[in-house]
């Protein structure tokens, strides 16, 4: 005999779906790769300054836009973790139910904002102005693809935060880091 399926508990404890965890890890790996890419580019630029060779201006341009891409790419990962400074302060008080309610309300606001940003990014991508970057000649619309993907990811993460009110987000960052330190010692 099969057990009856329990009704959906909107405020209950449910684990985050695996595809969202995978998406978050992919974003984190891309972010780490971009940090290494920036490090390599800037190292090349520093070495070029001390060698009797001409400097390459495209290195500075690529590193600046890589830093911009890094900033946008990490949005989805951070939204998925639910780590907002002001929200983290609120999570230090109240019961688990009130903490979940705070996560749900903040996730609704974040989902609306990131969806609006995604819409604006989409309009920038589709409105090809034929402008290019000054040195590398990369079309400007290509740069807008990165924020578009990042805001779509952040919207998805925020929407799932509304439904799942993830258990891992209920504990403030300070408490989580203290617990990790105790585990490692």
VEXGUMI-140668 format. One record per residue (C-alpha): residue number from 1; residue in three letters; x, y, z. Coordinates in pm, 1 decimal, always signed. Layout:
# residues N
<node><num>NUM</num><residuo>ALA</residuo><xx>X</xx><yy>Y</yy><zz>Z</zz></node>
...
END
This chain:
# residues 185
<node><num>1</num><residuo>UNK</residuo><xx>+0.0</xx><yy>+0.0</yy><zz>+0.0</zz></node>
<node><num>2</num><residuo>UNK</residuo><xx>+136.4</xx><yy>+337.9</yy><zz>-97.8</zz></node>
<node><num>3</num><residuo>UNK</residuo><xx>+161.2</xx><yy>+622.3</yy><zz>+145.7</zz></node>
<node><num>4</num><residuo>UNK</residuo><xx>-56.0</xx><yy>+922.4</yy><zz>+81.4</zz></node>
<node><num>5</num><residuo>UNK</residuo><xx>+128.4</xx><yy>+1217.0</yy><zz>-62.2</zz></node>
<node><num>6</num><residuo>UNK</residuo><xx>+140.5</xx><yy>+1499.6</yy><zz>+185.5</zz></node>
<node><num>7</num><residuo>UNK</residuo><xx>+2.4</xx><yy>+1828.8</yy><zz>+63.5</zz></node>
<node><num>8</num><residuo>UNK</residuo><xx>+250.0</xx><yy>+2093.9</yy><zz>-42.9</zz></node>
<node><num>9</num><residuo>UNK</residuo><xx>+373.5</xx><yy>+2271.4</yy><zz>+266.9</zz></node>
<node><num>10</num><residuo>UNK</residuo><xx>+448.4</xx><yy>+2624.3</yy><zz>+145.0</zz></node>
<node><num>11</num><residuo>UNK</residuo><xx>+645.4</xx><yy>+2713.8</yy><zz>+455.1</zz></node>
<node><num>12</num><residuo>UNK</residuo><xx>+800.9</xx><yy>+2372.3</yy><zz>+509.6</zz></node>
<node><num>13</num><residuo>UNK</residuo><xx>+1156.5</xx><yy>+2249.2</yy><zz>+481.0</zz></node>
<node><num>14</num><residuo>UNK</residuo><xx>+1243.0</xx><yy>+2130.2</yy><zz>+131.7</zz></node>
<node><num>15</num><residuo>UNK</residuo><xx>+1585.7</xx><yy>+2079.2</yy><zz>-22.4</zz></node>
<node><num>16</num><residuo>UNK</residuo><xx>+1695.6</xx><yy>+2293.1</yy><zz>-313.8</zz></node>
<node><num>17</num><residuo>UNK</residuo><xx>+1656.2</xx><yy>+2110.4</yy><zz>-648.3</zz></node>
<node><num>18</num><residuo>UNK</residuo><xx>+1972.7</xx><yy>+1958.9</yy><zz>-792.4</zz></node>
<node><num>19</num><residuo>UNK</residuo><xx>+1956.6</xx><yy>+2149.5</yy><zz>-1126.4</zz></node>
<node><num>20</num><residuo>UNK</residuo><xx>+1967.2</xx><yy>+2477.7</yy><zz>-933.3</zz></node>
<node><num>21</num><residuo>UNK</residuo><xx>+2265.3</xx><yy>+2358.2</yy><zz>-731.8</zz></node>
<node><num>22</num><residuo>UNK</residuo><xx>+2437.4</xx><yy>+2260.7</yy><zz>-1056.5</zz></node>
<node><num>23</num><residuo>UNK</residuo><xx>+2357.7</xx><yy>+2600.4</yy><zz>-1210.4</zz></node>
<node><num>24</num><residuo>UNK</residuo><xx>+2501.7</xx><yy>+2770.4</yy><zz>-903.5</zz></node>
<node><num>25</num><residuo>UNK</residuo><xx>+2820.9</xx><yy>+2562.6</yy><zz>-922.2</zz></node>
<node><num>26</num><residuo>UNK</residuo><xx>+2859.7</xx><yy>+2635.6</yy><zz>-1295.1</zz></node>
<node><num>27</num><residuo>UNK</residuo><xx>+2831.6</xx><yy>+3007.5</yy><zz>-1222.4</zz></node>
<node><num>28</num><residuo>UNK</residuo><xx>+3088.8</xx><yy>+2978.7</yy><zz>-945.5</zz></node>
<node><num>29</num><residuo>UNK</residuo><xx>+3330.9</xx><yy>+2788.6</yy><zz>-1172.3</zz></node>
<node><num>30</num><residuo>UNK</residuo><xx>+3283.4</xx><yy>+3046.1</yy><zz>-1447.7</zz></node>
<node><num>31</num><residuo>UNK</residuo><xx>+3349.0</xx><yy>+3317.7</yy><zz>-1191.4</zz></node>
<node><num>32</num><residuo>UNK</residuo><xx>+3667.8</xx><yy>+3147.1</yy><zz>-1074.9</zz></node>
<node><num>33</num><residuo>UNK</residuo><xx>+3778.8</xx><yy>+3105.1</yy><zz>-1437.0</zz></node>
<node><num>34</num><residuo>UNK</residuo><xx>+3720.1</xx><yy>+3474.3</yy><zz>-1501.6</zz></node>
<node><num>35</num><residuo>UNK</residuo><xx>+3925.1</xx><yy>+3567.2</yy><zz>-1194.1</zz></node>
<node><num>36</num><residuo>UNK</residuo><xx>+4212.7</xx><yy>+3355.7</yy><zz>-1326.1</zz></node>
<node><num>37</num><residuo>UNK</residuo><xx>+4169.7</xx><yy>+3505.4</yy><zz>-1674.0</zz></node>
<node><num>38</num><residuo>UNK</residuo><xx>+4188.8</xx><yy>+3857.9</yy><zz>-1530.5</zz></node>
<node><num>39</num><residuo>UNK</residuo><xx>+4496.3</xx><yy>+3760.8</yy><zz>-1327.4</zz></node>
<node><num>40</num><residuo>UNK</residuo><xx>+4670.8</xx><yy>+3628.3</yy><zz>-1637.3</zz></node>
<node><num>41</num><residuo>UNK</residuo><xx>+4578.8</xx><yy>+3932.8</yy><zz>-1846.6</zz></node>
<node><num>42</num><residuo>UNK</residuo><xx>+4695.5</xx><yy>+4178.6</yy><zz>-1583.5</zz></node>
<node><num>43</num><residuo>UNK</residuo><xx>+5015.2</xx><yy>+3981.0</yy><zz>-1525.9</zz></node>
<node><num>44</num><residuo>UNK</residuo><xx>+5089.5</xx><yy>+3999.9</yy><zz>-1897.9</zz></node>
<node><num>45</num><residuo>UNK</residuo><xx>+5022.8</xx><yy>+4372.7</yy><zz>-1890.7</zz></node>
<node><num>46</num><residuo>UNK</residuo><xx>+5257.2</xx><yy>+4423.6</yy><zz>-1593.8</zz></node>
<node><num>47</num><residuo>UNK</residuo><xx>+5532.3</xx><yy>+4220.0</yy><zz>-1758.7</zz></node>
<node><num>48</num><residuo>UNK</residuo><xx>+5490.2</xx><yy>+4416.7</yy><zz>-2082.9</zz></node>
<node><num>49</num><residuo>UNK</residuo><xx>+5551.7</xx><yy>+4741.8</yy><zz>-1899.2</zz></node>
<node><num>50</num><residuo>UNK</residuo><xx>+5896.9</xx><yy>+4626.9</yy><zz>-1788.4</zz></node>
<node><num>51</num><residuo>UNK</residuo><xx>+6002.2</xx><yy>+4471.1</yy><zz>-2118.4</zz></node>
<node><num>52</num><residuo>UNK</residuo><xx>+6115.0</xx><yy>+4667.9</yy><zz>-2421.8</zz></node>
<node><num>53</num><residuo>UNK</residuo><xx>+5803.4</xx><yy>+4566.6</yy><zz>-2619.1</zz></node>
<node><num>54</num><residuo>UNK</residuo><xx>+5493.8</xx><yy>+4754.0</yy><zz>-2719.5</zz></node>
<node><num>55</num><residuo>UNK</residuo><xx>+5205.1</xx><yy>+4716.8</yy><zz>-2476.9</zz></node>
<node><num>56</num><residuo>UNK</residuo><xx>+4881.9</xx><yy>+4566.6</yy><zz>-2599.5</zz></node>
<node><num>57</num><residuo>UNK</residuo><xx>+4584.3</xx><yy>+4790.8</yy><zz>-2521.2</zz></node>
<node><num>58</num><residuo>UNK</residuo><xx>+4337.5</xx><yy>+4506.0</yy><zz>-2582.4</zz></node>
<node><num>59</num><residuo>UNK</residuo><xx>+4459.4</xx><yy>+4338.2</yy><zz>-2263.3</zz></node>
<node><num>60</num><residuo>UNK</residuo><xx>+4329.7</xx><yy>+4622.7</yy><zz>-2048.4</zz></node>
<node><num>61</num><residuo>UNK</residuo><xx>+4001.2</xx><yy>+4631.7</yy><zz>-2236.2</zz></node>
<node><num>62</num><residuo>UNK</residuo><xx>+3944.8</xx><yy>+4256.6</yy><zz>-2204.2</zz></node>
<node><num>63</num><residuo>UNK</residuo><xx>+4032.3</xx><yy>+4257.0</yy><zz>-1834.4</zz></node>
<node><num>64</num><residuo>UNK</residuo><xx>+3788.6</xx><yy>+4542.6</yy><zz>-1764.1</zz></node>
<node><num>65</num><residuo>UNK</residuo><xx>+3505.0</xx><yy>+4367.4</yy><zz>-1943.1</zz></node>
<node><num>66</num><residuo>UNK</residuo><xx>+3596.6</xx><yy>+4036.9</yy><zz>-1778.3</zz></node>
<node><num>67</num><residuo>UNK</residuo><xx>+3559.9</xx><yy>+4205.2</yy><zz>-1439.7</zz></node>
<node><num>68</num><residuo>UNK</residuo><xx>+3220.9</xx><yy>+4334.5</yy><zz>-1549.0</zz></node>
<node><num>69</num><residuo>UNK</residuo><xx>+3122.1</xx><yy>+3983.3</yy><zz>-1662.6</zz></node>
<node><num>70</num><residuo>UNK</residuo><xx>+3242.2</xx><yy>+3839.6</yy><zz>-1331.2</zz></node>
<node><num>71</num><residuo>UNK</residuo><xx>+3021.0</xx><yy>+4080.5</yy><zz>-1141.3</zz></node>
<node><num>72</num><residuo>UNK</residuo><xx>+2713.3</xx><yy>+3986.8</yy><zz>-1340.6</zz></node>
<node><num>73</num><residuo>UNK</residuo><xx>+2781.1</xx><yy>+3612.3</yy><zz>-1348.8</zz></node>
<node><num>74</num><residuo>UNK</residuo><xx>+2792.7</xx><yy>+3587.5</yy><zz>-970.1</zz></node>
<node><num>75</num><residuo>UNK</residuo><xx>+2446.7</xx><yy>+3745.3</yy><zz>-926.4</zz></node>
<node><num>76</num><residuo>UNK</residuo><xx>+2259.8</xx><yy>+3418.4</yy><zz>-981.9</zz></node>
<node><num>77</num><residuo>UNK</residuo><xx>+2482.7</xx><yy>+3227.5</yy><zz>-743.4</zz></node>
<node><num>78</num><residuo>UNK</residuo><xx>+2444.7</xx><yy>+3484.9</yy><zz>-468.9</zz></node>
<node><num>79</num><residuo>UNK</residuo><xx>+2067.7</xx><yy>+3506.6</yy><zz>-513.4</zz></node>
<node><num>80</num><residuo>UNK</residuo><xx>+2049.9</xx><yy>+3127.3</yy><zz>-493.5</zz></node>
<node><num>81</num><residuo>UNK</residuo><xx>+2233.6</xx><yy>+3138.8</yy><zz>-162.9</zz></node>
<node><num>82</num><residuo>UNK</residuo><xx>+2001.2</xx><yy>+3411.4</yy><zz>-38.3</zz></node>
<node><num>83</num><residuo>UNK</residuo><xx>+2285.3</xx><yy>+3610.2</yy><zz>+107.1</zz></node>
<node><num>84</num><residuo>UNK</residuo><xx>+2164.7</xx><yy>+3968.6</yy><zz>+127.0</zz></node>
<node><num>85</num><residuo>UNK</residuo><xx>+2329.2</xx><yy>+4173.9</yy><zz>+399.5</zz></node>
<node><num>86</num><residuo>UNK</residuo><xx>+2009.6</xx><yy>+4341.6</yy><zz>+517.8</zz></node>
<node><num>87</num><residuo>UNK</residuo><xx>+1813.2</xx><yy>+4016.1</yy><zz>+503.6</zz></node>
<node><num>88</num><residuo>UNK</residuo><xx>+2087.3</xx><yy>+3837.5</yy><zz>+695.6</zz></node>
<node><num>89</num><residuo>UNK</residuo><xx>+2046.4</xx><yy>+4085.8</yy><zz>+980.6</zz></node>
<node><num>90</num><residuo>UNK</residuo><xx>+1671.2</xx><yy>+4018.7</yy><zz>+990.6</zz></node>
<node><num>91</num><residuo>UNK</residuo><xx>+1732.0</xx><yy>+3643.1</yy><zz>+999.0</zz></node>
<node><num>92</num><residuo>UNK</residuo><xx>+1897.8</xx><yy>+3675.3</yy><zz>+1338.6</zz></node>
<node><num>93</num><residuo>UNK</residuo><xx>+1559.8</xx><yy>+3725.8</yy><zz>+1505.9</zz></node>
<node><num>94</num><residuo>UNK</residuo><xx>+1233.5</xx><yy>+3536.0</yy><zz>+1498.6</zz></node>
<node><num>95</num><residuo>UNK</residuo><xx>+1129.8</xx><yy>+3178.6</yy><zz>+1447.1</zz></node>
<node><num>96</num><residuo>UNK</residuo><xx>+1196.6</xx><yy>+2953.0</yy><zz>+1148.9</zz></node>
<node><num>97</num><residuo>UNK</residuo><xx>+854.7</xx><yy>+3039.0</yy><zz>+1003.1</zz></node>
<node><num>98</num><residuo>UNK</residuo><xx>+917.2</xx><yy>+3415.1</yy><zz>+1021.8</zz></node>
<node><num>99</num><residuo>UNK</residuo><xx>+1263.3</xx><yy>+3366.0</yy><zz>+872.5</zz></node>
<node><num>100</num><residuo>UNK</residuo><xx>+1113.1</xx><yy>+3171.2</yy><zz>+583.6</zz></node>
<node><num>101</num><residuo>UNK</residuo><xx>+857.3</xx><yy>+3447.6</yy><zz>+536.8</zz></node>
<node><num>102</num><residuo>UNK</residuo><xx>+1138.9</xx><yy>+3704.9</yy><zz>+518.1</zz></node>
<node><num>103</num><residuo>UNK</residuo><xx>+1317.1</xx><yy>+3489.1</yy><zz>+257.9</zz></node>
<node><num>104</num><residuo>UNK</residuo><xx>+997.6</xx><yy>+3455.3</yy><zz>+55.7</zz></node>
<node><num>105</num><residuo>UNK</residuo><xx>+919.5</xx><yy>+3828.6</yy><zz>+59.8</zz></node>
<node><num>106</num><residuo>UNK</residuo><xx>+1276.4</xx><yy>+3926.4</yy><zz>-27.1</zz></node>
<node><num>107</num><residuo>UNK</residuo><xx>+1285.0</xx><yy>+3663.1</yy><zz>-303.0</zz></node>
<node><num>108</num><residuo>UNK</residuo><xx>+966.1</xx><yy>+3804.0</yy><zz>-456.9</zz></node>
<node><num>109</num><residuo>UNK</residuo><xx>+1122.2</xx><yy>+4150.3</yy><zz>-466.0</zz></node>
<node><num>110</num><residuo>UNK</residuo><xx>+1449.5</xx><yy>+4016.8</yy><zz>-607.5</zz></node>
<node><num>111</num><residuo>UNK</residuo><xx>+1265.3</xx><yy>+3809.2</yy><zz>-870.7</zz></node>
<node><num>112</num><residuo>UNK</residuo><xx>+1069.8</xx><yy>+4115.2</yy><zz>-987.2</zz></node>
<node><num>113</num><residuo>UNK</residuo><xx>+1383.0</xx><yy>+4331.5</yy><zz>-1005.7</zz></node>
<node><num>114</num><residuo>UNK</residuo><xx>+1599.4</xx><yy>+4075.1</yy><zz>-1183.4</zz></node>
<node><num>115</num><residuo>UNK</residuo><xx>+1319.3</xx><yy>+3994.7</yy><zz>-1429.3</zz></node>
<node><num>116</num><residuo>UNK</residuo><xx>+1295.3</xx><yy>+4365.3</yy><zz>-1513.8</zz></node>
<node><num>117</num><residuo>UNK</residuo><xx>+1673.7</xx><yy>+4381.4</yy><zz>-1557.7</zz></node>
<node><num>118</num><residuo>UNK</residuo><xx>+1661.6</xx><yy>+4072.0</yy><zz>-1778.8</zz></node>
<node><num>119</num><residuo>UNK</residuo><xx>+1394.8</xx><yy>+4235.4</yy><zz>-1993.2</zz></node>
<node><num>120</num><residuo>UNK</residuo><xx>+1606.5</xx><yy>+4548.9</yy><zz>-2031.9</zz></node>
<node><num>121</num><residuo>UNK</residuo><xx>+1914.6</xx><yy>+4340.6</yy><zz>-2110.6</zz></node>
<node><num>122</num><residuo>UNK</residuo><xx>+1716.6</xx><yy>+4154.8</yy><zz>-2376.0</zz></node>
<node><num>123</num><residuo>UNK</residuo><xx>+1613.5</xx><yy>+4482.4</yy><zz>-2536.8</zz></node>
<node><num>124</num><residuo>UNK</residuo><xx>+1980.1</xx><yy>+4591.4</yy><zz>-2543.4</zz></node>
<node><num>125</num><residuo>UNK</residuo><xx>+2084.2</xx><yy>+4261.8</yy><zz>-2703.7</zz></node>
<node><num>126</num><residuo>UNK</residuo><xx>+1815.2</xx><yy>+4276.5</yy><zz>-2969.8</zz></node>
<node><num>127</num><residuo>UNK</residuo><xx>+1860.6</xx><yy>+4648.0</yy><zz>-3047.9</zz></node>
<node><num>128</num><residuo>UNK</residuo><xx>+2179.2</xx><yy>+4604.6</yy><zz>-3249.1</zz></node>
<node><num>129</num><residuo>UNK</residuo><xx>+2329.6</xx><yy>+4950.4</yy><zz>-3286.2</zz></node>
<node><num>130</num><residuo>UNK</residuo><xx>+2631.9</xx><yy>+4818.2</yy><zz>-3475.6</zz></node>
<node><num>131</num><residuo>UNK</residuo><xx>+2858.9</xx><yy>+4970.8</yy><zz>-3212.9</zz></node>
<node><num>132</num><residuo>UNK</residuo><xx>+3180.0</xx><yy>+4786.3</yy><zz>-3129.7</zz></node>
<node><num>133</num><residuo>UNK</residuo><xx>+3440.6</xx><yy>+4808.1</yy><zz>-2859.2</zz></node>
<node><num>134</num><residuo>UNK</residuo><xx>+3711.2</xx><yy>+5058.2</yy><zz>-2946.8</zz></node>
<node><num>135</num><residuo>UNK</residuo><xx>+4011.8</xx><yy>+4828.2</yy><zz>-2946.7</zz></node>
<node><num>136</num><residuo>UNK</residuo><xx>+3896.2</xx><yy>+4468.0</yy><zz>-2986.1</zz></node>
<node><num>137</num><residuo>UNK</residuo><xx>+3606.3</xx><yy>+4539.3</yy><zz>-3222.1</zz></node>
<node><num>138</num><residuo>UNK</residuo><xx>+3369.1</xx><yy>+4311.3</yy><zz>-3029.5</zz></node>
<node><num>139</num><residuo>UNK</residuo><xx>+3006.3</xx><yy>+4408.1</yy><zz>-3102.2</zz></node>
<node><num>140</num><residuo>UNK</residuo><xx>+2852.6</xx><yy>+4584.2</yy><zz>-2805.2</zz></node>
<node><num>141</num><residuo>UNK</residuo><xx>+2543.8</xx><yy>+4359.8</yy><zz>-2803.5</zz></node>
<node><num>142</num><residuo>UNK</residuo><xx>+2770.5</xx><yy>+4063.7</yy><zz>-2716.7</zz></node>
<node><num>143</num><residuo>UNK</residuo><xx>+2856.0</xx><yy>+4231.3</yy><zz>-2386.4</zz></node>
<node><num>144</num><residuo>UNK</residuo><xx>+2485.8</xx><yy>+4261.1</yy><zz>-2304.5</zz></node>
<node><num>145</num><residuo>UNK</residuo><xx>+2436.6</xx><yy>+3884.6</yy><zz>-2337.2</zz></node>
<node><num>146</num><residuo>UNK</residuo><xx>+2625.5</xx><yy>+3828.4</yy><zz>-2012.2</zz></node>
<node><num>147</num><residuo>UNK</residuo><xx>+2392.0</xx><yy>+4042.4</yy><zz>-1795.6</zz></node>
<node><num>148</num><residuo>UNK</residuo><xx>+2093.6</xx><yy>+3890.7</yy><zz>-1976.5</zz></node>
<node><num>149</num><residuo>UNK</residuo><xx>+2198.4</xx><yy>+3537.2</yy><zz>-1884.3</zz></node>
<node><num>150</num><residuo>UNK</residuo><xx>+2293.1</xx><yy>+3645.0</yy><zz>-1532.1</zz></node>
<node><num>151</num><residuo>UNK</residuo><xx>+1959.9</xx><yy>+3815.0</yy><zz>-1465.8</zz></node>
<node><num>152</num><residuo>UNK</residuo><xx>+1767.5</xx><yy>+3519.2</yy><zz>-1607.6</zz></node>
<node><num>153</num><residuo>UNK</residuo><xx>+1961.0</xx><yy>+3290.7</yy><zz>-1373.1</zz></node>
<node><num>154</num><residuo>UNK</residuo><xx>+1901.1</xx><yy>+3524.1</yy><zz>-1078.3</zz></node>
<node><num>155</num><residuo>UNK</residuo><xx>+1529.8</xx><yy>+3537.3</yy><zz>-1156.7</zz></node>
<node><num>156</num><residuo>UNK</residuo><xx>+1508.7</xx><yy>+3157.0</yy><zz>-1167.2</zz></node>
<node><num>157</num><residuo>UNK</residuo><xx>+1701.3</xx><yy>+3127.0</yy><zz>-840.1</zz></node>
<node><num>158</num><residuo>UNK</residuo><xx>+1478.6</xx><yy>+3387.8</yy><zz>-671.6</zz></node>
<node><num>159</num><residuo>UNK</residuo><xx>+1160.2</xx><yy>+3218.6</yy><zz>-795.1</zz></node>
<node><num>160</num><residuo>UNK</residuo><xx>+1275.9</xx><yy>+2889.0</yy><zz>-651.2</zz></node>
<node><num>161</num><residuo>UNK</residuo><xx>+1362.8</xx><yy>+3066.1</yy><zz>-325.9</zz></node>
<node><num>162</num><residuo>UNK</residuo><xx>+997.0</xx><yy>+3171.0</yy><zz>-309.8</zz></node>
<node><num>163</num><residuo>UNK</residuo><xx>+876.4</xx><yy>+2813.8</yy><zz>-345.3</zz></node>
<node><num>164</num><residuo>UNK</residuo><xx>+1142.6</xx><yy>+2633.9</yy><zz>-147.7</zz></node>
<node><num>165</num><residuo>UNK</residuo><xx>+1243.7</xx><yy>+2895.2</yy><zz>+113.0</zz></node>
<node><num>166</num><residuo>UNK</residuo><xx>+1565.5</xx><yy>+2699.8</yy><zz>+134.4</zz></node>
<node><num>167</num><residuo>UNK</residuo><xx>+1664.7</xx><yy>+2560.1</yy><zz>+467.1</zz></node>
<node><num>168</num><residuo>UNK</residuo><xx>+2028.8</xx><yy>+2656.0</yy><zz>+411.8</zz></node>
<node><num>169</num><residuo>UNK</residuo><xx>+1928.7</xx><yy>+3024.4</yy><zz>+394.7</zz></node>
<node><num>170</num><residuo>UNK</residuo><xx>+1763.5</xx><yy>+3028.8</yy><zz>+736.4</zz></node>
<node><num>171</num><residuo>UNK</residuo><xx>+2091.0</xx><yy>+3049.5</yy><zz>+921.0</zz></node>
<node><num>172</num><residuo>UNK</residuo><xx>+2265.8</xx><yy>+3389.7</yy><zz>+915.1</zz></node>
<node><num>173</num><residuo>UNK</residuo><xx>+2608.6</xx><yy>+3399.5</yy><zz>+743.9</zz></node>
<node><num>174</num><residuo>UNK</residuo><xx>+2795.7</xx><yy>+3459.9</yy><zz>+1069.8</zz></node>
<node><num>175</num><residuo>UNK</residuo><xx>+2636.0</xx><yy>+3157.0</yy><zz>+1234.8</zz></node>
<node><num>176</num><residuo>UNK</residuo><xx>+2708.1</xx><yy>+2939.0</yy><zz>+931.4</zz></node>
<node><num>177</num><residuo>UNK</residuo><xx>+3074.0</xx><yy>+3043.4</yy><zz>+921.3</zz></node>
<node><num>178</num><residuo>UNK</residuo><xx>+3107.6</xx><yy>+2986.9</yy><zz>+1297.6</zz></node>
<node><num>179</num><residuo>UNK</residuo><xx>+2961.4</xx><yy>+2638.0</yy><zz>+1256.0</zz></node>
<node><num>180</num><residuo>UNK</residuo><xx>+3204.0</xx><yy>+2560.7</yy><zz>+970.9</zz></node>
<node><num>181</num><residuo>UNK</residuo><xx>+3497.9</xx><yy>+2675.5</yy><zz>+1182.5</zz></node>
<node><num>182</num><residuo>UNK</residuo><xx>+3387.6</xx><yy>+2445.5</yy><zz>+1465.6</zz></node>
<node><num>183</num><residuo>UNK</residuo><xx>+3354.1</xx><yy>+2154.4</yy><zz>+1223.1</zz></node>
<node><num>184</num><residuo>UNK</residuo><xx>+3707.9</xx><yy>+2203.0</yy><zz>+1092.2</zz></node>
<node><num>185</num><residuo>UNK</residuo><xx>+3870.3</xx><yy>+2232.1</yy><zz>+1434.1</zz></node>
END
